[in-house]
């Protein structure tokens, strides 16, 4: 009790306490904690997306239902990311991945629909890019603190 009295009666310490409290508050996690569901969604969707992309050398109409089903699962994963607090970076990555005006999965699927079939070389290059984009999302999630505080 004596030490507390010295700290609170000393003007130097009295000024330092609010600063220390502010520093501790800013050290709070600024990203959402790890989610096994988000991780599973991302890894599963990566495998499914790359497999479907591999079929893009065939006519789109043959796989249109599969594309629609994949887009629905992607939308669900994006919506799940949106609903998590402090998850803006992951949410932005899902938006970039699925944006039809970009050159990742969304753009690839739009081009496949527009062109009907794509060359094997283009598909392979696109798979590599999309795979890396998924790896970014997966890495973001796996790098988050687990609920028990361990990485």
C-alpha positions as a Markdown table, in Angstrom:
| # | Residue | x | y | z |
|---|---|---|---|---|
| 1 | Unk | 0.0 | 0.0 | 0.0 |
| 2 | Unk | 2.9 | 2.3 | 0.7 |
| 3 | Unk | 4.2 | 2.0 | -2.9 |
| 4 | Unk | 0.8 | 2.9 | -4.3 |
| 5 | Unk | 0.7 | 6.0 | -2.1 |
| 6 | Unk | 4.1 | 7.0 | -3.4 |
| 7 | Unk | 3.1 | 6.5 | -7.0 |
| 8 | Unk | -0.2 | 8.4 | -6.8 |
| 9 | Unk | 1.2 | 11.3 | -4.7 |
| 10 | Unk | 4.2 | 11.8 | -7.0 |
| 11 | Unk | 3.2 | 14.2 | -9.8 |
| 12 | Unk | 5.5 | 12.5 | -12.3 |
| 13 | Unk | 3.8 | 9.1 | -11.8 |
| 14 | Unk | 0.4 | 10.7 | -11.7 |
| 15 | Unk | 1.0 | 12.0 | -15.3 |
| 16 | Unk | 2.5 | 8.7 | -16.4 |
| 17 | Unk | -0.4 | 6.6 | -15.4 |
| 18 | Unk | -2.9 | 7.9 | -18.0 |
| 19 | Unk | -0.1 | 7.6 | -20.7 |
| 20 | Unk | 0.6 | 4.0 | -19.7 |
| 21 | Unk | -3.1 | 3.2 | -19.7 |
| 22 | Unk | -3.4 | 4.6 | -23.2 |
| 23 | Unk | -0.4 | 2.6 | -24.4 |
| 24 | Unk | -1.9 | -0.6 | -23.0 |
| 25 | Unk | -5.2 | 0.1 | -24.7 |
| 26 | Unk | -3.6 | 0.6 | -28.0 |
| 27 | Unk | -1.8 | -2.7 | -27.7 |
| 28 | Unk | -5.1 | -4.6 | -27.7 |
| 29 | Unk | -5.5 | -6.9 | -30.8 |
| 30 | Unk | -6.4 | -4.9 | -33.9 |
| 31 | Unk | -7.4 | -8.0 | -35.9 |
| 32 | Unk | -9.9 | -10.7 | -35.2 |
| 33 | Unk | -8.8 | -13.9 | -33.5 |
| 34 | Unk | -8.2 | -17.1 | -35.5 |
| 35 | Unk | -11.3 | -18.8 | -36.8 |
| 36 | Unk | -11.2 | -22.5 | -37.6 |
| 37 | Unk | -14.3 | -22.0 | -39.8 |
| 38 | Unk | -12.7 | -19.2 | -41.8 |
| 39 | Unk | -9.6 | -21.2 | -42.3 |
| 40 | Unk | -11.5 | -24.3 | -43.4 |
| 41 | Unk | -13.6 | -22.3 | -45.8 |
| 42 | Unk | -10.5 | -20.7 | -47.4 |
| 43 | Unk | -8.6 | -24.0 | -47.8 |
| 44 | Unk | -11.6 | -25.9 | -49.1 |
| 45 | Unk | -12.5 | -23.1 | -51.5 |
| 46 | Unk | -8.9 | -23.0 | -52.8 |
| 47 | Unk | -9.0 | -26.7 | -53.7 |
| 48 | Unk | -12.4 | -26.5 | -55.3 |
| 49 | Unk | -11.7 | -23.3 | -57.2 |
| 50 | Unk | -8.4 | -24.5 | -58.7 |
| 51 | Unk | -10.0 | -27.8 | -59.7 |
| 52 | Unk | -12.8 | -26.0 | -61.4 |
| 53 | Unk | -10.4 | -23.6 | -63.1 |
| 54 | Unk | -8.7 | -26.7 | -64.5 |
| 55 | Unk | -11.8 | -27.5 | -66.5 |
| 56 | Unk | -11.9 | -24.1 | -68.2 |
| 57 | Unk | -10.3 | -25.6 | -71.3 |
| 58 | Unk | -13.8 | -27.1 | -71.9 |
| 59 | Unk | -16.9 | -25.1 | -72.8 |
| 60 | Unk | -18.3 | -23.0 | -70.0 |
| 61 | Unk | -21.8 | -24.3 | -70.5 |
| 62 | Unk | -20.6 | -27.8 | -69.4 |
| 63 | Unk | -19.6 | -26.4 | -66.0 |
| 64 | Unk | -21.9 | -23.5 | -65.6 |
| 65 | Unk | -23.8 | -25.1 | -62.6 |
| 66 | Unk | -20.5 | -25.8 | -60.9 |
| 67 | Unk | -19.4 | -22.1 | -61.4 |
| 68 | Unk | -22.7 | -20.9 | -59.9 |
| 69 | Unk | -22.2 | -23.3 | -56.9 |
| 70 | Unk | -18.6 | -22.1 | -56.4 |
| 71 | Unk | -19.7 | -18.4 | -56.5 |
| 72 | Unk | -22.3 | -19.1 | -53.9 |
| 73 | Unk | -19.7 | -20.7 | -51.6 |
| 74 | Unk | -17.4 | -17.8 | -52.2 |
| 75 | Unk | -20.1 | -15.3 | -51.4 |
| 76 | Unk | -20.8 | -17.1 | -48.1 |
| 77 | Unk | -17.1 | -17.0 | -47.2 |
| 78 | Unk | -17.0 | -13.3 | -47.9 |
| 79 | Unk | -20.1 | -12.7 | -45.9 |
| 80 | Unk | -18.6 | -14.7 | -43.0 |
| 81 | Unk | -15.5 | -12.5 | -43.2 |
| 82 | Unk | -17.6 | -9.4 | -43.2 |
| 83 | Unk | -19.5 | -10.4 | -40.1 |
| 84 | Unk | -16.3 | -10.8 | -38.0 |
| 85 | Unk | -15.2 | -7.8 | -36.1 |
| 86 | Unk | -11.7 | -6.3 | -36.9 |
| 87 | Unk | -11.5 | -8.4 | -40.0 |
| 88 | Unk | -11.2 | -5.7 | -42.6 |
| 89 | Unk | -8.0 | -7.0 | -44.3 |
| 90 | Unk | -9.4 | -10.5 | -44.8 |
| 91 | Unk | -12.6 | -9.1 | -46.0 |
| 92 | Unk | -10.8 | -6.9 | -48.6 |
| 93 | Unk | -8.9 | -9.9 | -49.8 |
| 94 | Unk | -12.1 | -11.9 | -50.4 |
| 95 | Unk | -13.5 | -8.9 | -52.3 |
| 96 | Unk | -10.4 | -8.6 | -54.5 |
| 97 | Unk | -10.4 | -12.4 | -55.2 |
| 98 | Unk | -14.0 | -12.4 | -56.3 |
| 99 | Unk | -14.2 | -9.1 | -58.1 |
| 100 | Unk | -15.2 | -9.8 | -61.8 |
| 101 | Unk | -13.3 | -6.7 | -63.0 |
| 102 | Unk | -10.0 | -7.9 | -61.6 |
| 103 | Unk | -7.6 | -10.6 | -62.8 |
| 104 | Unk | -8.1 | -13.2 | -60.1 |
| 105 | Unk | -10.9 | -15.7 | -59.6 |
| 106 | Unk | -13.9 | -13.4 | -60.3 |
| 107 | Unk | -12.3 | -12.1 | -63.5 |
| 108 | Unk | -11.3 | -15.6 | -64.6 |
| 109 | Unk | -14.8 | -17.0 | -64.2 |
| 110 | Unk | -16.3 | -14.0 | -66.1 |
| 111 | Unk | -13.8 | -14.5 | -68.9 |
| 112 | Unk | -14.5 | -18.2 | -69.1 |
| 113 | Unk | -18.2 | -17.5 | -69.4 |
| 114 | Unk | -17.6 | -14.8 | -72.0 |
| 115 | Unk | -15.1 | -16.8 | -74.1 |
| 116 | Unk | -16.6 | -20.2 | -73.6 |
| 117 | Unk | -13.2 | -22.0 | -73.3 |
| 118 | Unk | -9.7 | -20.9 | -72.4 |
| 119 | Unk | -6.3 | -22.0 | -73.4 |
| 120 | Unk | -4.4 | -24.5 | -71.1 |
| 121 | Unk | -1.5 | -22.0 | -70.8 |
| 122 | Unk | -3.8 | -19.2 | -69.7 |
| 123 | Unk | -5.6 | -21.5 | -67.2 |
| 124 | Unk | -2.3 | -22.6 | -65.7 |
| 125 | Unk | -1.1 | -19.1 | -65.2 |
| 126 | Unk | -4.4 | -18.0 | -63.7 |
| 127 | Unk | -4.4 | -21.0 | -61.4 |
| 128 | Unk | -1.0 | -19.9 | -60.0 |
| 129 | Unk | -2.2 | -16.4 | -59.4 |
| 130 | Unk | -5.5 | -17.5 | -57.8 |
| 131 | Unk | -3.6 | -20.0 | -55.7 |
| 132 | Unk | -1.4 | -17.2 | -54.4 |
| 133 | Unk | -4.4 | -15.1 | -53.6 |
| 134 | Unk | -6.0 | -17.9 | -51.6 |
| 135 | Unk | -2.7 | -18.4 | -49.9 |
| 136 | Unk | -2.8 | -14.8 | -48.8 |
| 137 | Unk | -6.2 | -15.3 | -47.3 |
| 138 | Unk | -5.2 | -18.6 | -45.7 |
| 139 | Unk | -2.0 | -17.0 | -44.3 |
| 140 | Unk | -3.9 | -14.1 | -42.9 |
| 141 | Unk | -6.2 | -16.4 | -41.0 |
| 142 | Unk | -3.5 | -18.9 | -39.9 |
| 143 | Unk | -1.3 | -16.1 | -38.6 |
| 144 | Unk | -4.0 | -14.8 | -36.2 |
| 145 | Unk | -3.8 | -15.5 | -32.5 |
| 146 | Unk | -5.6 | -18.6 | -31.5 |
| 147 | Unk | -8.3 | -18.1 | -28.8 |
| 148 | Unk | -5.9 | -19.6 | -26.2 |
| 149 | Unk | -3.3 | -17.0 | -27.1 |
| 150 | Unk | -0.8 | -19.3 | -29.0 |
| 151 | Unk | 0.0 | -19.0 | -32.6 |
